[in-house]
Amino acid sequence: MAANESPPRSIKSFVQRAGRITPAQKRALETHWRSWGIDFRPGPVELPAGFDALNLEIGIGNGDALVEMAARDPRSLYLGIEVHLPGVGRCLNLIEAQGLDNVRLIRHDAIEVLEQMIGPASLDRVLLFFPDPWPKKRHHKRRIVNRHFRDLVCGALKPGGEFHAATDWQEYAEWIAAEFLGDARFVNRGDAEGYCATPAYRPRTRFERRGLALGHPVRDLVFAKK
Ligand SMILES: C[S@@+](CC[C@H](N)C(=O)[O-])C[C@H]1O[C@@H](n2cnc3c(N)ncnc32)[C@H](O)[C@@H]1O
């Protein structure tokens, strides 16, 4: 599949794994979801007012990066989306432990959240750190970055807002660059290949450490909406 094609909606960028949930994660979901979680439902998401910026991270994993960015930037609201329940539980514990009030979580497919809950031109940043690379060719259709994703991101960003992806999978970096470089609605913040220096606000993530241990170079790609 070429990068600019979009697969049928039934093809998801994740596989729901049962995943072991620890007692602490289970308790966090029972106790803290009501404070920081937002249930998926079609219609514009209701978020607290009074923040300078709204940043969305897709596929937060355990939420380490989301929580670190939110702790360093208390005037911005950070909305994290993840389907993996143990990761959401872990993130709730981190939010509580750090006493943050500028993080909200949605446990649902990010594509459907972008389609149905995020208003037009409402986001300052869309962050996609170490998305599943789906390396086998027959799985490329599962990659979250495709034409439909690019359109959703474009619609959701404010003018001047940025899409920022990071990956340790070189061929996926090229795929993402190919997807965004030719789109006249975006300005490339990187070099001719689409790569830029890691922005100072991006923490190092668990999957990044794993990639680096395997000797993979890490690529950051930032595209601003005109
Ligand atoms: C390789 S992990 C990276 C996690 C984290 N960003 C990091 O760097 O450590 C990719 C994550 O994206 C999540 N994910 C994939 N597709 C998703 C989707 N459509 N909606 C929400 N989460 C998704 C997966 O469940 C997984 O936790």
The ligand as an SDF file (V2000), in Angstrom:
LIG
                    3D

 27 29  0  0  0  0  0  0  0  0999 V2000
    4.9890    1.4910   20.1480 C   0  0  0  0  0  0  0  0  0  0  0  0
    3.9170    2.1250   21.3540 S   0  0  0  0  0  0  0  0  0  0  0  0
    4.6470    3.6820   21.7750 C   0  0  0  0  0  0  0  0  0  0  0  0
    4.1780    4.2060   23.1010 C   0  0  0  0  0  0  0  0  0  0  0  0
    4.7810    5.5480   23.5360 C   0  0  0  0  0  0  0  0  0  0  0  0
    4.3990    6.6130   22.6280 N   0  0  0  0  0  0  0  0  0  0  0  0
    6.2740    5.4580   23.6520 C   0  0  0  0  0  0  0  0  0  0  0  0
    6.9890    6.0800   22.8360 O   0  0  0  0  0  0  0  0  0  0  0  0
    6.7720    4.7900   24.5870 O   0  0  0  0  0  0  0  0  0  0  0  0
    2.5120    2.6280   20.3750 C   0  0  0  0  0  0  0  0  0  0  0  0
    1.2660    2.8320   21.2320 C   0  0  0  0  0  0  0  0  0  0  0  0
    0.2280    3.3710   20.4110 O   0  0  0  0  0  0  0  0  0  0  0  0
   -1.0050    2.7880   20.8120 C   0  0  0  0  0  0  0  0  0  0  0  0
   -1.9300    2.9270   19.6700 N   0  0  0  0  0  0  0  0  0  0  0  0
   -1.7480    2.4290   18.4210 C   0  0  0  0  0  0  0  0  0  0  0  0
   -2.7680    2.7840   17.6240 N   0  0  0  0  0  0  0  0  0  0  0  0
   -3.6120    3.5290   18.3900 C   0  0  0  0  0  0  0  0  0  0  0  0
   -4.8580    4.1650   18.1230 C   0  0  0  0  0  0  0  0  0  0  0  0
   -5.4100    4.1290   16.9080 N   0  0  0  0  0  0  0  0  0  0  0  0
   -5.4590    4.8190   19.1260 N   0  0  0  0  0  0  0  0  0  0  0  0
   -4.8920    4.8650   20.3650 C   0  0  0  0  0  0  0  0  0  0  0  0
   -3.7190    4.2820   20.6820 N   0  0  0  0  0  0  0  0  0  0  0  0
   -3.0830    3.6200   19.6970 C   0  0  0  0  0  0  0  0  0  0  0  0
   -0.6470    1.3640   21.1720 C   0  0  0  0  0  0  0  0  0  0  0  0
   -1.5950    0.7740   22.0390 O   0  0  0  0  0  0  0  0  0  0  0  0
    0.7170    1.5440   21.8460 C   0  0  0  0  0  0  0  0  0  0  0  0
    0.6020    1.7210   23.2300 O   0  0  0  0  0  0  0  0  0  0  0  0
  1  2  1  0
  2  3  1  0
  2 10  1  0
  3  4  1  0
  4  5  1  0
  5  6  1  0
  5  7  1  0
  7  8  2  0
  7  9  1  0
 10 11  1  0
 11 12  1  0
 11 26  1  0
 12 13  1  0
 13 14  1  0
 13 24  1  0
 14 15  1  0
 14 23  1  0
 15 16  2  0
 16 17  1  0
 17 18  1  0
 17 23  2  0
 18 19  1  0
 18 20  2  0
 20 21  1  0
 21 22  2  0
 22 23  1  0
 24 25  1  0
 24 26  1  0
 26 27  1  0
M  CHG  2   2   1   9  -1
M  END
$$$$
